[in-house]
Amino acid sequence: MATAAKKAPAKSRSDNKSRSDKQPNLSAPKPADFTKEEELSAYRHMLLIRRFEEKAGQLYGMGFIGGFCHLYIGQEAVVTGMKMALVEGDQMITAYRDHGHMLAMDLSPRGVMAELTGRRGGLSKGKGGSMHMFSK
């Protein structure tokens, strides 16, 4: 008669040697230390983006902006914070909702609006519109 093989005891997580012995660092990052001027500049950028997008929404509703128009309303702080973290030589690639990115990178609101409305003075000569805006 064959004897049943003894089953090895289950390993606990603490017995698993393949895992790192280090515990993850769960401490929060230190808050950024911005000057009052930097904070005011960030606020102004966010306000510019919001007001620009409100106007773009109005123009879209009136039929002056063709195709799709993905507004950046509610995302202003995202791109503003990202811009503050960039260093010399950094580049940015966007997808939809790119108007705020263009404005955050200090491109002319007039040029961005010209692009949205399909004018030659736009960043992509009016051919990219809302979703395919480009600037070097």
C-alpha positions as CSV (number, residue, x, y, z in Angstrom):
1,M,0.0,0.0,0.0
2,A,1.3,3.4,-1.0
3,T,1.7,6.0,1.7
4,A,0.4,9.5,1.1
5,A,3.1,12.1,0.5
6,K,3.3,14.6,3.3
7,K,2.3,18.1,2.2
8,A,4.8,20.8,3.0
9,P,3.5,23.6,5.2
10,A,2.5,26.7,3.4
11,K,5.0,29.5,3.4
12,S,4.1,32.8,4.9
13,R,5.0,36.1,3.3
14,S,7.8,36.5,5.8
15,D,9.3,33.3,4.6
16,N,9.4,34.4,1.0
17,K,13.0,35.2,0.3
18,S,12.4,36.5,-3.3
19,R,10.8,39.7,-2.0
20,S,12.9,42.6,-1.0
21,D,13.7,43.0,2.6
22,K,13.2,46.8,2.3
23,Q,9.9,48.3,3.3
24,P,8.5,50.9,0.9
25,N,9.0,54.5,1.8
26,L,5.5,55.7,2.5
27,S,6.5,59.2,3.7
28,A,5.0,62.1,1.8
29,P,7.2,64.3,-0.3
30,K,8.2,67.6,1.2
31,P,6.0,70.5,0.0
32,A,7.5,72.7,-2.6
33,D,8.9,76.0,-1.4
34,F,7.7,78.7,-3.8
35,T,8.1,82.4,-3.5
36,K,5.1,84.7,-3.4
37,E,6.0,85.8,-7.0
38,E,6.1,82.2,-8.2
39,E,2.7,81.5,-6.6
40,L,1.2,84.6,-8.2
41,S,2.6,83.7,-11.5
42,A,1.1,80.2,-11.2
43,Y,-2.3,81.7,-10.3
44,R,-2.1,84.1,-13.3
45,H,-1.4,81.2,-15.6
46,M,-4.3,79.1,-14.3
47,L,-6.6,82.1,-14.6
48,L,-5.4,82.8,-18.2
49,I,-6.1,79.2,-19.1
50,R,-9.5,79.2,-17.5
51,R,-10.6,82.5,-19.1
52,F,-9.2,81.4,-22.5
53,E,-11.1,78.1,-22.3
54,E,-14.3,79.8,-21.4
55,K,-14.0,82.0,-24.4
56,A,-13.1,79.0,-26.6
57,G,-16.3,77.2,-25.3
58,Q,-18.4,80.2,-26.3
59,L,-16.9,80.4,-29.8
60,Y,-17.4,76.7,-30.2
61,G,-21.0,77.0,-29.3
62,M,-21.4,79.9,-31.8
63,G,-19.9,77.7,-34.6
64,F,-16.6,79.7,-34.9
65,I,-14.5,76.6,-33.9
66,G,-15.1,73.6,-36.2
67,G,-14.6,70.0,-35.4
68,F,-14.1,68.9,-31.9
69,C,-13.1,71.2,-29.1
70,H,-11.8,69.5,-25.9
71,L,-11.7,72.1,-23.3
72,Y,-9.1,72.2,-20.5
73,I,-11.5,73.6,-17.8
74,G,-10.8,72.0,-14.5
75,Q,-7.2,70.9,-15.4
76,E,-5.5,74.3,-15.1
77,A,-3.4,73.4,-12.0
78,V,-2.1,70.2,-13.7
79,V,-0.3,71.9,-16.5
80,T,0.7,74.8,-14.3
81,G,2.4,72.6,-11.8
82,M,4.0,70.5,-14.5
83,K,5.4,73.7,-16.1
84,M,6.8,74.8,-12.8
85,A,8.7,71.4,-12.5
86,L,10.2,71.6,-16.0
87,V,13.9,72.3,-16.4
88,E,15.8,73.8,-19.3
89,G,15.6,71.5,-22.3
90,D,12.5,69.5,-21.2
91,Q,9.9,68.9,-23.9
92,M,6.2,68.2,-23.7
93,I,3.9,66.1,-25.8
94,T,0.2,66.4,-25.5
95,A,-2.9,64.7,-26.7
96,Y,-6.4,66.1,-26.5
97,R,-7.1,69.1,-24.3
98,D,-3.9,70.7,-25.4
99,H,-4.9,74.4,-25.3
100,G,-3.8,74.7,-21.7
101,H,-0.4,73.2,-22.5
102,M,0.2,75.7,-25.2
103,L,-0.7,78.6,-23.0
104,A,1.3,77.2,-20.1
105,M,4.4,77.1,-22.3
106,D,3.9,80.9,-22.8
107,L,2.6,80.7,-26.4
108,S,0.5,83.5,-27.5
109,P,-3.2,83.2,-26.6
110,R,-3.9,85.0,-29.9
111,G,-2.0,82.3,-31.8
112,V,-3.7,79.5,-30.0
113,M,-7.1,81.1,-30.6
114,A,-6.2,81.6,-34.3
115,E,-5.4,77.9,-34.5
116,L,-8.7,77.0,-32.9
117,T,-10.7,79.1,-35.4
118,G,-8.7,77.8,-38.4
119,R,-6.8,80.9,-39.3
120,R,-3.4,81.1,-41.0
121,G,-2.0,83.0,-38.0
122,G,-2.5,79.9,-35.8
123,L,0.3,77.8,-34.4
124,S,-0.2,75.1,-37.1
125,K,-1.4,77.6,-39.7
126,G,-5.0,76.8,-38.8
127,K,-4.7,73.2,-40.0
128,G,-4.4,71.4,-36.7
129,G,-7.3,72.9,-34.8
130,S,-8.1,71.9,-31.3
131,M,-6.8,68.4,-31.3
132,H,-3.6,68.6,-33.4
133,M,-1.9,71.8,-32.3
134,F,1.8,71.8,-32.6
135,S,4.6,74.2,-31.8
136,K,8.4,73.9,-31.5
